[in-house]
């Protein structure tokens, strides 16, 4: 199977047009982030009509490049390789055209072992009440306070 990897607009899945000299930039591009123990990758496969065919909320089919550990950054991973073609064929999609979509997230409160859920939303939808089967109320408040402080005191931007 010959695969062609084309970067798309994330809002409407339309292809972006590139000149011949630019095509070598598409198969490999950098994402300005690093993965830590609280990071996770979501992986979605769509058909050309934007119908979702497959989801994986904990995608781990990547290779850490050059031992990809960032020095001094709490054992974060800074370089990974993802092979969209292999990920598709592993799911049984070996013919046709598909859209693969990856989201990179970092949990700010809780972890893979400490799941949170919303128990209440205020009537004006500006406040939520969180709960957990694993974290104490003190832990939730402490982690939420640290997260809010981090957002207020940094150049943190949601994209």
C-alpha positions in Angstrom: 0.0 0.0 0.0 1.3 3.4 -0.9 0.4 6.1 1.5 0.3 9.8 1.0 0.3 11.9 4.1 -1.2 15.4 3.8 -1.7 17.9 6.5 -5.3 19.1 6.8 -7.2 21.9 8.4 -8.3 20.7 11.8 -11.6 22.6 11.7 -13.2 21.2 8.5 -10.7 18.5 7.3 -10.0 20.3 4.0 -6.7 19.6 2.4 -4.1 22.3 2.3 -2.3 22.9 -1.0 1.4 22.8 -1.0 4.0 23.3 -3.8 6.4 20.6 -4.9 9.2 21.8 -2.8 7.0 21.8 0.3 5.8 18.2 0.2 8.9 16.9 2.1 7.8 19.1 5.0 4.5 17.3 5.4 5.5 13.8 6.3 7.4 15.0 9.3 6.5 18.1 11.4 7.2 19.2 15.0 4.6 19.7 17.7 5.9 22.1 20.3 5.3 20.1 23.4 6.6 17.2 25.4 5.0 14.2 26.9 5.0 13.4 30.6 3.5 10.8 32.9 0.2 12.8 32.8 0.1 13.1 29.0 -2.0 11.1 26.6 -2.7 11.0 22.9 -6.1 10.5 21.3 -6.3 9.0 17.8 -9.3 9.2 15.5 -9.9 7.7 12.0 -12.5 9.3 9.7 -13.7 8.6 6.2 -13.8 11.3 3.5 -17.3 12.2 4.6 -16.1 13.0 8.1 -17.8 10.0 9.6 -15.8 8.7 12.6 -14.6 5.1 12.0 -12.4 4.4 14.9 -11.3 6.1 18.2 -8.5 5.4 20.6 -8.4 7.7 23.7 -5.1 6.3 24.9 -3.0 5.9 21.7 0.4 4.5 22.4 1.6 3.3 19.0 4.6 5.7 18.8 8.3 5.3 19.0 10.5 7.4 21.2 13.1 8.9 19.0 16.8 9.0 20.0 15.9 8.0 23.5 13.8 11.2 23.4 14.1 12.0 27.1 14.5 15.8 27.8 17.3 16.5 30.2 16.2 18.1 33.4 12.5 18.2 32.6 11.2 15.5 34.9 11.7 12.6 32.4 9.5 14.1 29.8 9.6 12.7 26.2 10.4 15.4 23.6 10.7 13.4 20.4 8.3 10.7 19.2 7.6 9.1 15.8 4.0 8.3 14.8 3.4 6.3 11.6 -0.2 7.1 10.5 -0.1 4.5 7.7 0.9 1.7 10.1 -1.7 2.8 12.6 -4.4 2.6 9.8 -3.3 -0.8 8.6 -3.2 -2.2 12.1 -6.9 -1.3 12.3 -7.6 -3.1 9.1 -7.8 0.0 6.8 -5.5 -1.0 4.0 -7.4 0.4 1.0 -9.1 3.7 0.5 -8.7 7.2 1.7 -8.9 8.0 5.4 -8.3 11.0 7.7 -6.3 10.3 10.8 -6.4 12.9 13.6 -4.2 13.0 16.7 -4.9 15.1 19.8 -2.1 15.6 22.4 -3.3 16.3 25.9 -1.7 16.7 29.3 -4.0 16.1 32.3 -3.8 19.0 34.7 -5.8 17.5 37.5 -5.8 13.8 38.4 -4.0 11.1 36.4 -4.7 7.9 34.5 -5.2 6.2 37.8 -7.1 9.1 39.4 -10.2 9.8 37.3 -12.4 12.8 37.9 -16.0 13.3 36.9 -18.4 16.2 37.0 -21.1 15.9 39.6 -22.8 19.3 39.2 -22.8 22.3 36.8 -24.1 25.7 38.0 -27.2 27.1 36.4 -25.1 29.9 34.7 -22.6 27.2 33.5 -19.6 29.0 35.0 -18.8 26.6 37.8 -18.5 22.8 38.0 -18.2 20.5 41.0 -15.7 17.7 40.5 -15.5 14.4 42.4 -13.4 11.3 42.2 -13.5 7.7 43.5 -9.7 7.9 44.1 -8.9 11.4 45.2 -9.9 13.0 48.4 -11.7 16.4 48.4 -8.5 18.0 49.7 -6.5 16.5 46.8 -9.0 17.8 44.2 -9.0 21.3 45.7 -5.2 21.3 46.0 -4.6 20.2 42.4 -7.3 22.6 41.1 -5.8 25.5 43.0 -2.3 24.7 41.6 -3.7 24.4 38.1 -5.5 27.8 38.4 -2.3 29.4 39.8 -0.3 27.9 37.0 -2.7 29.4 34.3 -2.7 32.8 36.0 1.1 33.0 36.4 2.3 31.6 33.1 2.0 32.1 29.4 -0.3 29.2 29.2 -2.6 29.4 26.1 -5.2 27.0 25.0 -5.1 26.3 21.3 
